[in-house]
Amino acid sequence: MGHFATGVTVITTQDRDGNPNGLTANAFMSLSLNPPLVLISVDKGAQCYACFNLQNGFTVNFLSEAQEDVSRRFATKGIDKFAGLQWHAGENGAAILDEALGYVECKITQCHDGGDHTIVVGEIINASASGGRPLLFFRGKYQRLTES
């Protein structure tokens, strides 16, 4: 599967106490235009796995090529992933990263078992995008678009 190039995202949510949580993911896709649905795949071993339940929401932040360090931070366990990071809470309470290329805020509508992951379907409640160049992942490494 590493031969399929993907964009890199940070998916944020919050715990029961309203504290921000998140993880790096490239398992994200558009599912439906009407209603507007996306899906993410969350590792059952992720520290914030319990935050992805039907009473919660999530935000998918699209990372720019300048945010490789942010991707690595959110892929690391046991650290304060939000320390020193510029962000604000969105409509669903999940963190929107200020430097991201864009984001989609979602409310969770369905969860499905997917082996060692859970497939989480979210209905988009808000979205925004700006210009910039995306961070990509291909063959186990971060990649950048080349000029054409």
Secondary structure as the mmCIF struct_conf table of DSSP 4:
data_model
#
loop_
_struct_conf.conf_type_id
_struct_conf.id
_struct_conf.beg_label_comp_id
_struct_conf.beg_label_asym_id
_struct_conf.beg_label_seq_id
_struct_conf.end_label_comp_id
_struct_conf.end_label_asym_id
_struct_conf.end_label_seq_id
TURN_TY1_P TURN_TY1_P1 GLY A 2 HIS A 3
BEND BEND1 PHE A 4 PHE A 4
STRN STRN1 THR A 6 GLY A 7
STRN STRN2 THR A 9 GLN A 14
TURN_TY1_P TURN_TY1_P2 ARG A 16 ASP A 17
BEND BEND2 GLY A 18 GLY A 18
STRN STRN3 PRO A 20 ALA A 25
STRN STRN4 PHE A 28 SER A 32
TURN_TY1_P TURN_TY1_P3 LEU A 33 PRO A 36
STRN STRN5 LEU A 37 ASP A 43
TURN_TY1_P TURN_TY1_P4 LYS A 44 GLY A 45
BEND BEND3 ALA A 46 ALA A 46
TURN_TY1_P TURN_TY1_P5 GLN A 47 CYS A 48
HELX_RH_3T_P HELX_RH_3T_P1 TYR A 49 CYS A 51
BEND BEND4 ASN A 53 ASN A 53
TURN_TY1_P TURN_TY1_P6 LEU A 54 GLN A 55
STRN STRN6 GLY A 57 PHE A 62
HELX_LH_PP_P HELX_LH_PP_P1 LEU A 63 LEU A 63
STRN STRN7 SER A 64 SER A 64
HELX_RH_3T_P HELX_RH_3T_P2 GLU A 65 GLN A 67
HELX_RH_AL_P HELX_RH_AL_P1 GLU A 68 PHE A 74
TURN_TY1_P TURN_TY1_P7 ALA A 75 ALA A 75
BEND BEND5 LYS A 77 ILE A 79
TURN_TY1_P TURN_TY1_P8 LYS A 81 GLY A 84
STRN STRN8 TRP A 87 ALA A 89
TURN_TY1_P TURN_TY1_P9 GLU A 91 ASN A 92
BEND BEND6 GLY A 93 GLY A 93
STRN STRN9 ALA A 95 LEU A 97
TURN_TY1_P TURN_TY1_P10 ASP A 98 GLU A 99
BEND BEND7 LEU A 101 LEU A 101
STRN STRN10 GLY A 102 GLY A 114
TURN_TY1_P TURN_TY1_P11 GLY A 115 ASP A 116
STRN STRN11 HIS A 117 ALA A 129
BEND BEND8 GLY A 132 GLY A 132
STRN STRN12 PRO A 134 PRO A 134
STRN STRN13 LEU A 136 PHE A 138
TURN_TY1_P TURN_TY1_P12 ARG A 139 GLY A 140
STRN STRN14 LYS A 141 GLN A 143
HELX_LH_PP_P HELX_LH_PP_P2 LEU A 145 GLU A 147
#
